Amino acid sequence: MRAHHVVMAVTDDMPIFEAAVPCQIFGVDRPHLADPWYRFSVVPVGSAQVRLSPGFSLAPVGQGWDPESTDTLVIPACENVHEDPPAELVDLVREAYERGIRILSICSGAFVLAAAGVLDGRRATTHWLHAEELSRRYPAVRVDPSVLYVEDTDVITSAGTVAGIDACLHVVRIDHGSAVAAELARRLVTPPHRDGWQAQYHRPASPVVRDDWLAPMLEWAGEQLHMPLTTADLAAQANVSVRTVERRFAEALGMSPLRWLLQQRVRRAQQFLETSDRPVEWIADTCGFGGSAGLRAHFARIVGVSPTIYRRKFHERSDAVRVAI
């Protein structure tokens, strides 16, 4: 059985955090989650051993750049967004793109993809501090500085630093399903899918008194998705006002309580579609859609396909992985 091969290309003075995230997500074998997991390689571009900032060095892991066996190429970040990225790295990205290899950039790595022409005509994102510079230098790119990551036809770009975790988990969700991605996130002690937008970080917000009611309330709501919950129900559970709940959701998650509930219901439905043979009607009731028509409408709007097509394509992809030798 062939494992999906993820290759990370690194150059001198790339930031250590952005390079460490793919190593942790793809480079640690996790047969308890999916077998096979990923095969992971680090390709040093420009030297046999790459210096990472600040004060680290990274030796190559695996067989290096083999485009014939590479399924996903990861570009962690740029050393300096105001300078042209290394030509050898740009050429590598361009070759991967021409071969149809999925490409993922983290933070300022989008500048490398843009320099290679990969982002021309595509919607993409990067760290909000660099979004204006990306738009200025590469006007053919449709830069969206508000989101945590963007997927556009096998090209994935993500926002600053920690958003790289979100993007890598998105790749796991595509390859192995939402249940596996959620369990991996749980083991990493991070949300399986952050619903907040990068826009909340654009400027300093007014000081907000932090409390401990939001997380328990979200956990409670996640266990009550079969019920017709309202914002008033959430407020009553947390013993706060409806206005307070709405304000905290906007601050912490970048959306309204009802939108958050809808997304949780859709993700719960995805897990049932992936892991069970339950009929759509049962899933709709269990996830709180009030009927199969509601599930189909909301699922298609958020996921892009109907529940039935989603289930079929997920299992077709899983069967293909199992028979690949």
Residue, then its C-alpha position, 0 to 999 in steps of 0.5 A: m500500500r502506497a503512502h501519500h508522499v509529502v515533500m517540504a522544500v526549505t532554504d536557509d533562514m526560513p522561520i523554524f515554526e513554519a517548517a516545524v508544523p509540517c514535520q509534526i503533522f505529516g512527519v510523525d507516523r500515526p498508524h493508530l489514525a490511518d495506515p499508511w500515514y504519510r511519507f514525509s521528506v525534507v528537501p534542502v534547496g541550495s545546501a545539504q544542510v539548511r540553517l533555519s531562523p533562529g539558530f537551528s539547522l535541518a538535515p534532509v529527511g528521506q530521499g529528497w526531491d523526487p517529483e515522480s513520487t511526490d503527491t504534495l509539496v509544502i513551502p513553509a515561508c520566505e526569508n524576506v518578503h521584500e526580496d525575490p525568493p531563491a530562483e531554485l526554489v521557484d523553479l521547483v514549485r513551478e515544476a511541481y505545479e506543471r506536474g499536477i502536484r498539490i502545493l501548500s504554502i504557509c504564511s509568506g510562502a505564498f510569495v514563492l508560489a506567486a513568483a512561480g506563477v502558480l497563484d495567477g488568477r487564483r484566490a490566495t492568502t498570506h499573513w495579513l501584514h504582507a497581504e498588501e505587498l503580495s497584491r502590489r507585487y503580484p497583481a494577478v493574484r486575488v489576495d484575501p487577507s481575511v481568511l486563515y487558509v484558502e484552497d483553490t484547485d489543489v493549491i492551498t495558501s495559509a495565513g501567518t504562522v499558526a494558520g499553517i496548522d489549520a491548513c495542514l489539518h485541512v490536508v489531513r481532512i481531505d486525505h483521511g476524512s474529518a474524523v481522523a483530522a479531528e482526532l489528530a487535532r485533539r492529540l495536538v491540543t488544537p481545534p480541529h477547525r478554527d472558525g475565526w477569520q484572520a481579520q480579527y488580528h488586523r488591528p489591536a482590539s479593545p481590551v476584553v475581560r477573559d473568562d472561562w465560560l466560552a469553552p465549556m459552553l461550546e463543549w456543551a453545545g457540541e453535545q446538544l447538536h441534535m436539539p434545536l438550539t438558539t442563541a438564547d439557549l447558549a446564553a442560558q447555559a453560560n448564564v450570560s446575556v444573549r448580547t454577551v454571547e454574540r459579542r464573544f462569538a464575534e471576538a473569538l470565532g469571527m462569526s455568529p452563534l447560529r453560524w457556528l452551530l450550523q458549521q458544527r452540524v455539517r461537520r458532525a454529518q461529515q463524520f457520520l457519512e464517513t464512518s457509518d452507513r446510517p441513512v441521510e434521514w437519520i444523520a439529519d435528525t441526529c445532527g439537528f437539521g430537522g429533516s433531510a431537506g435541511l441537511r441537503a441544503h446546508f451541506a451542499r452550500i457549505v461543503g459544495v456537494s450533496p451528502t450522498i455524493y460526499r459519502r460516495k467520493f469519500h469511500e471511493r478515495s479510501d478504496a483507492v488508497r487501500v488498493a494502491i500498491 
